Amino acid sequence: MRPGDALLKRRVRSEFIKRELNSEQLEVQVIHGVAYLSGELRGTRARKVPDWKKEMGLIESIILQIHGIRGIDNRIKCFDL
């Protein structure tokens, strides 16, 4: 992992936290500017997600706006509590 990839990884992970999603089971790796997302993402009691496809599309578009991110490989499974 390049030094810049470590910073990008923190920025990507922060986007899930900002959206108040339970990302404890989420794995984020950034290699040469490509964000690899895997694991599970869950809504919380405080924030249910009515449309996960729309939510993930929004998150992906935000991540792609992070300077240095060149692409996303999204393999996240989404669930509500």
SEKEKOL-863989 format. One record per residue (C-alpha): residue in one letter; x negated, y, z negated. Coordinates in steps of 0.25 Angstrom, whole numbers, plus 2048, in hexadecimal, padded with zeros to 3 digits. Layout:
REM SEKEKOL-863989
aXYZ
...
END
This chain:
REM SEKEKOL-863989
m800800800
r7FA80E804
p7FA8187F9
g805820801
d80E814801
a80E8137F2
l8148227F1
l81E81E7FC
k8228127F4
r82581B7E8
r82D8257F1
v8358197F7
r8388137E9
s83D8217E4
e8488227EF
f84F8167E9
i84D81C7DB
k8538297DF
r85F8227E5
e86181B7D7
l86080D7DC
n85B8017D4
s84E7FE7DB
e8487F57D0
q8487E97DA
l8437F27E6
e8367F07EC
v82F7FC7F4
q8227FB7FB
v81D805805
i81280080F
h80C809819
g818812818
v823807819
a82C80680D
y8307F780A
l83C7F6802
s8417E97FC
g8487E37F0
e8557E77EA
l85C7F57E8
r8687F67DF
g8728017DC
t8738057CD
r87F8067C4
a87E8157C6
r87C8147D5
k88480A7DD
v88080A7EC
p88D8097F5
d885807802
w877800801
k875801810
k877810810
e86F812803
m86380A809
g864812816
l86381F80E
i85781A805
e850816812
s852823819
i84D82A80C
i84182180B
l83D82381A
q83D832817
i83183080D
h825835814
g81C829817
i82781F818
r826819826
g83180E824
i83980581B
d83B7F681A
n8477F5811
r84A7E780C
i8527EC800
k85E7E47FB
c8697EE7F4
f8737EA7E9
d87C7F17E0
l87D7EE7D1
END
